[in-house]
């Protein structure tokens, strides 16, 4: 039969192991909390964008429509001016 260790040594070992586990668990808890917060950032962004779209969606669409109409007007004006110049050049060449 192997000689048994005194109970005080066993208790000391158990306490040492528990203290190590306590430090490790504390760091794991902190790391888990930080990962959870980082994981919630995309959800918060999605919620914010949904709210913003609902609240200001009409104004956003109006701005987009206005900008598209302005761009279309510029393109049409440039085409009209180019057509005028082409017609003028063809008339000048005929004379």
OpenMM code with the backbone's topology and positions (N, CA, C; nanometers):
from openmm import Vec3, app, unit

residues = "UNK UNK UNK UNK UNK UNK UNK UNK UNK UNK UNK UNK UNK UNK UNK UNK UNK UNK UNK UNK UNK UNK UNK UNK UNK UNK UNK UNK UNK UNK UNK UNK UNK UNK UNK UNK UNK UNK UNK UNK UNK UNK UNK UNK UNK UNK UNK UNK UNK UNK UNK UNK UNK UNK UNK UNK UNK UNK UNK UNK UNK UNK UNK UNK UNK UNK UNK UNK UNK UNK UNK UNK UNK UNK UNK UNK UNK UNK UNK UNK UNK UNK UNK UNK UNK UNK UNK UNK UNK UNK UNK UNK UNK UNK UNK".split()
positions = [
    Vec3(0.0841, -0.1173, 0.0000),
    Vec3(0.0000, 0.0000, 0.0000),
    Vec3(0.0891, 0.1244, 0.0000),
    Vec3(0.0649, 0.2183, -0.0992),
    Vec3(0.1484, 0.3378, -0.1034),
    Vec3(0.1183, 0.4292, 0.0142),
    Vec3(0.2211, 0.4974, 0.0571),
    Vec3(0.1954, 0.5889, 0.1695),
    Vec3(0.1076, 0.7039, 0.1227),
    Vec3(0.0090, 0.7372, 0.2001),
    Vec3(-0.0827, 0.8456, 0.1629),
    Vec3(-0.0230, 0.9798, 0.2025),
    Vec3(-0.0590, 1.0771, 0.1251),
    Vec3(-0.0120, 1.2128, 0.1537),
    Vec3(-0.0928, 1.2669, 0.2701),
    Vec3(-0.0313, 1.3553, 0.3433),
    Vec3(-0.1110, 1.4169, 0.4503),
    Vec3(-0.2234, 1.5011, 0.3900),
    Vec3(-0.3356, 1.5110, 0.4551),
    Vec3(-0.4502, 1.5844, 0.4006),
    Vec3(-0.4205, 1.7321, 0.3751),
    Vec3(-0.3287, 1.7891, 0.4471),
    Vec3(-0.2982, 1.9309, 0.4279),
    Vec3(-0.2365, 1.9544, 0.2893),
    Vec3(-0.1505, 1.8624, 0.2452),
    Vec3(-0.0902, 1.8765, 0.1134),
    Vec3(-0.1955, 1.8649, 0.0043),
    Vec3(-0.2867, 1.7738, 0.0192),
    Vec3(-0.3934, 1.7574, -0.0793),
    Vec3(-0.4820, 1.8815, -0.0848),
    Vec3(-0.5142, 1.9350, 0.0294),
    Vec3(-0.5963, 2.0571, 0.0341),
    Vec3(-0.5230, 2.1751, -0.0295),
    Vec3(-0.3936, 2.1831, -0.0051),
    Vec3(-0.3143, 2.2907, -0.0640),
    Vec3(-0.3143, 2.2779, -0.2159),
    Vec3(-0.2986, 2.1554, -0.2656),
    Vec3(-0.3013, 2.1328, -0.4098),
    Vec3(-0.4374, 2.1707, -0.4684),
    Vec3(-0.5422, 2.1314, -0.4016),
    Vec3(-0.6776, 2.1642, -0.4488),
    Vec3(-0.6964, 2.3154, -0.4521),
    Vec3(-0.6533, 2.3837, -0.3475),
    Vec3(-0.6671, 2.5300, -0.3436),
    Vec3(-0.5856, 2.5963, -0.4555),
    Vec3(-0.4667, 2.5452, -0.4813),
    Vec3(-0.3838, 2.6007, -0.5887),
    Vec3(-0.4523, 2.5821, -0.7236),
    Vec3(-0.5048, 2.4636, -0.7472),
    Vec3(-0.5753, 2.4371, -0.8726),
    Vec3(-0.6969, 2.5275, -0.8854),
    Vec3(-0.7730, 2.5453, -0.7799),
    Vec3(-0.8917, 2.6317, -0.7845),
    Vec3(-0.8545, 2.7769, -0.8107),
    Vec3(-0.7420, 2.8226, -0.7526),
    Vec3(-0.6998, 2.9604, -0.7777),
    Vec3(-0.6604, 2.9794, -0.9236),
    Vec3(-0.5908, 2.8810, -0.9801),
    Vec3(-0.5552, 2.8896, -1.1222),
    Vec3(-0.6804, 2.8907, -1.2087),
    Vec3(-0.7749, 2.8053, -1.1747),
    Vec3(-0.8991, 2.7997, -1.2524),
    Vec3(-0.9753, 2.9306, -1.2413),
    Vec3(-0.9709, 2.9927, -1.1232),
    Vec3(-1.0433, 3.1179, -1.1036),
    Vec3(-0.9868, 3.2270, -1.1948),
    Vec3(-0.8552, 3.2377, -1.2041),
    Vec3(-0.7931, 3.3374, -1.2919),
    Vec3(-0.8263, 3.3088, -1.4376),
    Vec3(-0.8144, 3.1815, -1.4759),
    Vec3(-0.8425, 3.1442, -1.6143),
    Vec3(-0.9884, 3.1696, -1.6488),
    Vec3(-1.0780, 3.1353, -1.5585),
    Vec3(-1.2204, 3.1583, -1.5841),
    Vec3(-1.2535, 3.3062, -1.5914),
    Vec3(-1.1868, 3.3872, -1.5114),
    Vec3(-1.2100, 3.5315, -1.5166),
    Vec3(-1.1708, 3.5847, -1.6543),
    Vec3(-1.0539, 3.5436, -1.7050),
    Vec3(-1.0107, 3.5887, -1.8377),
    Vec3(-1.1020, 3.5351, -1.9472),
    Vec3(-1.1478, 3.4120, -1.9313),
    Vec3(-1.2424, 3.3570, -2.0295),
    Vec3(-1.3724, 3.4363, -2.0293),
    Vec3(-1.4183, 3.4738, -1.9118),
    Vec3(-1.5418, 3.5518, -1.9013),
    Vec3(-1.5243, 3.6887, -1.9661),
    Vec3(-1.4120, 3.7532, -1.9402),
    Vec3(-1.3858, 3.8841, -2.0013),
    Vec3(-1.3774, 3.8704, -2.1531),
    Vec3(-1.3067, 3.7691, -2.2008),
    Vec3(-1.2947, 3.7467, -2.3449),
    Vec3(-1.4297, 3.7173, -2.4088),
    Vec3(-1.5117, 3.6372, -2.3418),
    Vec3(-1.6453, 3.6082, -2.3943),
    Vec3(-1.7315, 3.7326, -2.4023),
    Vec3(-1.7203, 3.8183, -2.3021),
    Vec3(-1.7971, 3.9430, -2.3031),
    Vec3(-1.7543, 4.0319, -2.4194),
    Vec3(-1.6239, 4.0443, -2.4393),
    Vec3(-1.5742, 4.1286, -2.5488),
    Vec3(-1.6179, 4.0717, -2.6837),
    Vec3(-1.6094, 3.9395, -2.7011),
    Vec3(-1.6546, 3.8784, -2.8260),
    Vec3(-1.8036, 3.9018, -2.8475),
    Vec3(-1.8811, 3.8960, -2.7408),
    Vec3(-2.0254, 3.9189, -2.7537),
    Vec3(-2.0544, 4.0618, -2.7967),
    Vec3(-1.9834, 4.1566, -2.7380),
    Vec3(-2.0037, 4.2973, -2.7746),
    Vec3(-1.9664, 4.3194, -2.9207),
    Vec3(-1.8541, 4.2633, -2.9629),
    Vec3(-1.8124, 4.2776, -3.1028),
    Vec3(-1.9134, 4.2100, -3.1947),
    Vec3(-1.9688, 4.0987, -3.1520),
    Vec3(-2.0690, 4.0289, -3.2321),
    Vec3(-2.1989, 4.1047, -3.2452),
    Vec3(-2.2283, 4.1919, -3.1502),
    Vec3(-2.3524, 4.2693, -3.1547),
    Vec3(-2.3417, 4.3930, -3.2424),
    Vec3(-2.2222, 4.4336, -3.2795),
    Vec3(-2.2042, 4.5540, -3.3612),
    Vec3(-2.2768, 4.5429, -3.4949),
    Vec3(-2.2643, 4.4336, -3.5714),
    Vec3(-2.3393, 4.4253, -3.6977),
    Vec3(-2.4907, 4.4288, -3.6774),
    Vec3(-2.5373, 4.3698, -3.5693),
    Vec3(-2.6810, 4.3726, -3.5414),
    Vec3(-2.7257, 4.5161, -3.5133),
    Vec3(-2.6465, 4.5891, -3.4351),
    Vec3(-2.6797, 4.7290, -3.4051),
    Vec3(-2.6783, 4.8135, -3.5324),
    Vec3(-2.5825, 4.7890, -3.6196),
    Vec3(-2.5764, 4.8640, -3.7459),
    Vec3(-2.6992, 4.8342, -3.8307),
    Vec3(-2.7386, 4.7066, -3.8382),
    Vec3(-2.8563, 4.6697, -3.9175),
    Vec3(-2.9827, 4.7340, -3.8614),
    Vec3(-2.9967, 4.7362, -3.7304),
    Vec3(-3.1134, 4.7989, -3.6673),
    Vec3(-3.1136, 4.9489, -3.6960),
    Vec3(-2.9973, 5.0138, -3.6837),
    Vec3(-2.9888, 5.1572, -3.7108),
    Vec3(-3.0237, 5.1891, -3.8557),
    Vec3(-2.9695, 5.1114, -3.9498),
    Vec3(-2.9978, 5.1374, -4.0907),
    Vec3(-3.1456, 5.1146, -4.1228),
    Vec3(-3.2069, 5.0156, -4.0607),
    Vec3(-3.3496, 4.9923, -4.0811),
    Vec3(-3.4299, 5.1115, -4.0293),
    Vec3(-3.3973, 5.1578, -3.9098),
    Vec3(-3.4680, 5.2730, -3.8525),
    Vec3(-3.4475, 5.3970, -3.9403),
    Vec3(-3.3241, 5.4208, -3.9849),
    Vec3(-3.2946, 5.5376, -4.0665),
    Vec3(-3.3705, 5.5325, -4.1983),
    Vec3(-3.3773, 5.4139, -4.2585),
    Vec3(-3.4486, 5.3990, -4.3847),
    Vec3(-3.5977, 5.4243, -4.3659),
    Vec3(-3.6520, 5.3749, -4.2577),
    Vec3(-3.7949, 5.3971, -4.2317),
    Vec3(-3.8212, 5.5455, -4.2068),
    Vec3(-3.7348, 5.6091, -4.1285),
    Vec3(-3.7568, 5.7488, -4.0901),
    Vec3(-3.7302, 5.8456, -4.2056),
    Vec3(-3.6213, 5.8253, -4.2794),
    Vec3(-3.5805, 5.9208, -4.3816),
    Vec3(-3.5814, 5.8632, -4.5226),
    Vec3(-3.6478, 5.7521, -4.5436),
    Vec3(-3.6495, 5.6869, -4.6739),
    Vec3(-3.7102, 5.7732, -4.7829),
    Vec3(-3.8175, 5.8446, -4.7525),
    Vec3(-3.8822, 5.9298, -4.8522),
    Vec3(-3.7881, 6.0411, -4.8996),
    Vec3(-3.7205, 6.1043, -4.8040),
    Vec3(-3.6271, 6.2113, -4.8408),
    Vec3(-3.5116, 6.1565, -4.9227),
    Vec3(-3.4648, 6.0384, -4.8864),
    Vec3(-3.3560, 5.9761, -4.9598),
    Vec3(-3.3968, 5.9452, -5.1036),
    Vec3(-3.5154, 5.8889, -5.1215),
    Vec3(-3.5640, 5.8598, -5.2566),
    Vec3(-3.5842, 5.9882, -5.3368),
    Vec3(-3.6326, 6.0923, -5.2703),
    Vec3(-3.6534, 6.2204, -5.3389),
    Vec3(-3.5195, 6.2775, -5.3867),
    Vec3(-3.4162, 6.2704, -5.3032),
    Vec3(-3.2848, 6.3199, -5.3439),
    Vec3(-3.2298, 6.2386, -5.4605),
    Vec3(-3.2449, 6.1069, -5.4533),
    Vec3(-3.1955, 6.0215, -5.5614),
    Vec3(-3.2684, 6.0526, -5.6911),
    Vec3(-3.4001, 6.0708, -5.6830),
    Vec3(-3.4790, 6.1024, -5.8021),
    Vec3(-3.4384, 6.2371, -5.8603),
    Vec3(-3.4192, 6.3358, -5.7749),
    Vec3(-3.3783, 6.4683, -5.8212),
    Vec3(-3.2425, 6.4623, -5.8901),
    Vec3(-3.1477, 6.3915, -5.8301),
    Vec3(-3.0148, 6.3805, -5.8902),
    Vec3(-3.0208, 6.3071, -6.0242),
    Vec3(-3.1028, 6.2025, -6.0325),
    Vec3(-3.1156, 6.1277, -6.1581),
    Vec3(-3.1775, 6.2155, -6.2660),
    Vec3(-3.2783, 6.2950, -6.2286),
    Vec3(-3.3423, 6.3838, -6.3256),
    Vec3(-3.2440, 6.4904, -6.3739),
    Vec3(-3.1632, 6.5441, -6.2829),
    Vec3(-3.0639, 6.6436, -6.3224),
    Vec3(-2.9613, 6.5838, -6.4184),
    Vec3(-2.9162, 6.4647, -6.3886),
    Vec3(-2.8193, 6.3988, -6.4763),
    Vec3(-2.8806, 6.3708, -6.6136),
    Vec3(-3.0052, 6.3255, -6.6138),
    Vec3(-3.0723, 6.2991, -6.7413),
    Vec3(-3.0888, 6.4285, -6.8202),
    Vec3(-3.1199, 6.5378, -6.7510),
    Vec3(-3.1323, 6.6676, -6.8174),
    Vec3(-3.0011, 6.7132, -6.8777),
    Vec3(-2.8917, 6.6938, -6.8060),
    Vec3(-2.7610, 6.7321, -6.8594),
    Vec3(-2.7261, 6.6511, -6.9835),
    Vec3(-2.7521, 6.5207, -6.9770),
    Vec3(-2.7222, 6.4349, -7.0918),
    Vec3(-2.8085, 6.4750, -7.2113),
    Vec3(-2.9373, 6.5000, -7.1864),
    Vec3(-3.0270, 6.5411, -7.2952),
    Vec3(-2.9834, 6.6744, -7.3534),
    Vec3(-2.9427, 6.7670, -7.2693),
    Vec3(-2.8984, 6.8986, -7.3174),
    Vec3(-2.7713, 6.8851, -7.4006),
    Vec3(-2.6797, 6.8011, -7.3571),
    Vec3(-2.5574, 6.7805, -7.4334),
    Vec3(-2.5886, 6.7166, -7.5690),
    Vec3(-2.6789, 6.6199, -7.5684),
    Vec3(-2.7171, 6.5561, -7.6941),
    Vec3(-2.7867, 6.6552, -7.7867),
    Vec3(-2.8730, 6.7402, -7.7300),
    Vec3(-2.9436, 6.8387, -7.8102),
    Vec3(-2.8447, 6.9390, -7.8696),
    Vec3(-2.7493, 6.9817, -7.7917),
    Vec3(-2.6488, 7.0752, -7.8401),
    Vec3(-2.5636, 7.0098, -7.9485),
    Vec3(-2.5275, 6.8852, -7.9298),
    Vec3(-2.4486, 6.8134, -8.0295),
    Vec3(-2.5282, 6.7967, -8.1587),
    Vec3(-2.6576, 6.7650, -8.1467),
    Vec3(-2.7420, 6.7539, -8.2660),
    Vec3(-2.7500, 6.8871, -8.3398),
    Vec3(-2.7617, 6.9964, -8.2637),
    Vec3(-2.7677, 7.1286, -8.3251),
    Vec3(-2.6379, 7.1586, -8.4004),
    Vec3(-2.5255, 7.1285, -8.3395),
    Vec3(-2.3963, 7.1531, -8.4042),
    Vec3(-2.3832, 7.0670, -8.5286),
    Vec3(-2.4258, 6.9404, -8.5213),
    Vec3(-2.4200, 6.8522, -8.6384),
    Vec3(-2.5078, 6.9054, -8.7516),
    Vec3(-2.6265, 6.9497, -8.7192),
    Vec3(-2.7170, 7.0050, -8.8211),
    Vec3(-2.6579, 7.1318, -8.8816),
    Vec3(-2.6014, 7.2149, -8.7963),
    Vec3(-2.5409, 7.3387, -8.8451),
    Vec3(-2.4241, 7.3079, -8.9399),
    Vec3(-2.3424, 7.2111, -8.9028),
    Vec3(-2.2281, 7.1739, -8.9882),
    Vec3(-2.2760, 7.1154, -9.1218),
    Vec3(-2.3810, 7.0331, -9.1207),
    Vec3(-2.4311, 6.9760, -9.2455),
    Vec3(-2.4906, 7.0855, -9.3333),
    Vec3(-2.5596, 7.1811, -9.2733),
    Vec3(-2.6136, 7.2924, -9.3526),
    Vec3(-2.5006, 7.3779, -9.4108),
    Vec3(-2.3974, 7.4027, -9.3349),
    Vec3(-2.2841, 7.4816, -9.3829),
    Vec3(-2.2108, 7.4095, -9.4963),
    Vec3(-2.2021, 7.2799, -9.4873),
    Vec3(-2.1325, 7.2040, -9.5913),
    Vec3(-2.2125, 7.2047, -9.7221),
    Vec3(-2.3438, 7.2082, -9.7131),
    Vec3(-2.4282, 7.2102, -9.8324),
    Vec3(-2.4162, 7.3425, -9.9052),
    Vec3(-2.3921, 7.4504, -9.8368),
    Vec3(-2.3860, 7.5831, -9.8980),
    Vec3(-2.2571, 7.6004, -9.9614),
] * unit.nanometer
topology = app.Topology()
chain = topology.addChain("A")
for resn in residues:
    res = topology.addResidue(resn, chain)
    for name in ("N", "CA", "C"):
        topology.addAtom(name, app.Element.getBySymbol(name[0]), res)
